[in-house]
Amino acid sequence: MANQPERREYDIDIPTEVEAGTYADFASIWHTADSFVLDFAVLKRPPKPTVNDDGSRVVKVPTRVVTRVRVPPSQVFEIMKGLEKQLSMWERSHGARRRPPADS
């Protein structure tokens, strides 16, 4: 086992001013060649049905990005594994959550 790399353990220090976290209603995820971008946002006011210039009906949801996180592609896989692990633990504690119906 001498050829195996040493296991890393991160000692994470959270600055007091960000320790409470930031609430977000949803995340918009997009990418460039060099990074994945996660824009976390909150609703500013209730959604409002409107009609676009072309006559199509749409519900506008006014939002504000509260934070943007850029992640290198290599780290996205680790984030996905971590989210899956935490979701599985959450479901074991609180029960499986019903998925909302897909938007039409």
C-alpha positions as CSV (number, residue, x, y, z in Angstrom):
1,M,0.0,0.0,0.0
2,A,3.0,2.3,-0.1
3,N,2.1,3.4,-3.6
4,Q,-1.3,4.7,-2.7
5,P,-1.6,8.5,-2.4
6,E,-2.1,10.0,1.0
7,R,-5.8,10.7,1.9
8,R,-6.6,14.4,2.2
9,E,-8.6,15.8,5.0
10,Y,-9.7,19.5,4.6
11,D,-9.8,21.6,7.7
12,I,-12.4,24.1,6.6
13,D,-12.5,27.5,8.2
14,I,-15.8,29.4,7.7
15,P,-15.5,33.2,8.1
16,T,-18.1,34.5,10.6
17,E,-19.7,36.8,8.1
18,V,-20.7,33.8,5.8
19,E,-21.3,31.2,8.5
20,A,-25.1,31.6,8.5
21,G,-25.2,30.9,4.8
22,T,-27.4,32.5,2.1
23,Y,-30.9,31.3,1.2
24,A,-31.7,30.6,-2.4
25,D,-34.9,29.4,-4.0
26,F,-33.2,27.8,-7.0
27,A,-30.0,27.6,-8.9
28,S,-29.3,28.2,-12.6
29,I,-26.4,26.1,-13.9
30,W,-24.4,26.8,-17.1
31,H,-20.9,26.2,-18.3
32,T,-18.0,27.6,-20.4
33,A,-15.1,25.6,-21.7
34,D,-13.2,26.3,-18.4
35,S,-15.8,26.2,-15.7
36,F,-19.3,25.4,-14.5
37,V,-21.2,28.3,-13.1
38,L,-23.9,28.1,-10.5
39,D,-26.0,31.2,-10.0
40,F,-28.1,30.9,-6.8
41,A,-31.1,33.2,-6.8
42,V,-34.1,34.2,-4.7
43,L,-37.6,35.3,-5.8
44,K,-38.0,39.1,-5.6
45,R,-41.8,39.1,-5.8
46,P,-44.6,36.6,-6.9
47,P,-44.6,35.3,-10.4
48,K,-46.8,37.2,-12.9
49,P,-48.5,35.8,-16.0
50,T,-47.7,38.0,-19.0
51,V,-47.9,38.0,-22.8
52,N,-44.7,38.3,-24.8
53,D,-44.4,40.6,-27.8
54,D,-45.0,37.6,-30.1
55,G,-48.3,36.9,-28.3
56,S,-47.0,33.8,-26.4
57,R,-48.1,33.5,-22.8
58,V,-45.5,33.1,-20.1
59,V,-45.2,33.5,-16.4
60,K,-42.4,35.9,-15.5
61,V,-40.6,35.1,-12.2
62,P,-38.6,38.2,-11.0
63,T,-35.4,36.9,-9.3
64,R,-32.1,38.2,-8.0
65,V,-28.8,36.3,-7.9
66,V,-27.5,36.2,-4.4
67,T,-24.3,34.5,-5.2
68,R,-22.4,33.0,-8.2
69,V,-20.0,30.1,-7.8
70,R,-17.5,29.1,-10.5
71,V,-16.3,25.5,-10.4
72,P,-13.6,23.7,-12.5
73,P,-15.1,20.8,-14.5
74,S,-12.9,18.3,-12.6
75,Q,-14.6,19.3,-9.3
76,V,-18.2,19.0,-10.7
77,F,-18.0,15.2,-10.3
78,E,-17.0,15.5,-6.7
79,I,-19.9,17.9,-6.0
80,M,-22.4,15.5,-7.7
81,K,-21.1,12.6,-5.5
82,G,-21.3,14.8,-2.4
83,L,-24.9,15.9,-3.2
84,E,-26.0,12.3,-3.9
85,K,-24.5,11.2,-0.6
86,Q,-26.2,14.0,1.4
87,L,-29.5,13.5,-0.4
88,S,-29.5,9.8,0.4
89,M,-28.8,10.5,4.1
90,W,-31.5,13.2,4.1
91,E,-34.1,10.8,2.6
92,R,-33.2,8.1,5.2
93,S,-33.8,10.6,7.9
94,H,-36.9,12.4,6.5
95,G,-38.4,10.1,3.9
96,A,-38.3,10.4,0.1
97,R,-39.5,13.7,-1.2
98,R,-42.2,13.7,-3.9
99,R,-41.0,15.4,-7.0
100,P,-43.0,18.4,-8.2
101,P,-44.7,18.0,-11.6
102,A,-42.6,18.9,-14.6
103,D,-43.3,22.3,-16.2
104,S,-45.3,22.1,-19.4
